[in-house]
Amino acid sequence: MGYTWGMAKIVGTPPASPRRGLLGTLAAGISPAARMRAEMTEGAGLHRLLELVGQLPDSVTAVVRPGLGFFMKIDCCLIGPGKVLAIDTVHWTGKVTAGQHEEWTGALGTDLGRPDRRAFVFADRLAFGGQVGDRVVEPVVICTGGAVDLQGLKPLAPVIPWNEAPSFLGAAFSPGPAGDVAALVKLLTSP
């Protein structure tokens, strides 16, 4: 597509990861599900996503942990030519089913939340606010732990497995300049 890779602008930093305790370290060494749960709690999904985002062209600006209001946060917004991607990650792999309250549930009953709903609602509110100009706003969930098998779930946003994420993000934006993104970045980074 004519992109120059490795120059995306990243605004913000991911939250600091909590330290894994002794029991968590032991459990993670024995059980793959416990390891994924510990990595998810430590923010591995966002960290992994940012490594990939950093390779996008300089026409893309990433806002880390953007917010709209007090309680509406997702992992990342990518702003580029003609589009804004509202991305939430789920650092998991394997079978995911619907829980009692429609939450995504992984092995050992791990509550994965509703990353599709967070991304969808965030994208909807961002588009409704009128601050994106002529950009299309799309919600996306990226599975940073690997492929997931969604059983009985109807996600509200496209779910991209980790092995497809580089090509998906690489093709998401049309070539050319992104235009003025300062007002949108300010909106997404305001407390």
DAKA-V707631 format. One record per helix or strand of 2 or more residues. SS is the DSSP state (~ for helix, > for strand). FROM is the first residue (numbers start at 1). TO is the last residue. Records with the same first field share a line. If there is no record, write none. Layout:
SS=FROM-TO + FROM-TO
This chain:
>=9-11 + 61-64 + 76-80 + 83-90 + 94-98 + 104-105 + 111-113 + 136-143 + 148-151 + 158-161
~=22-30 + 32-41 + 44-53 + 107-109 + 115-128 + 162-172 + 182-189
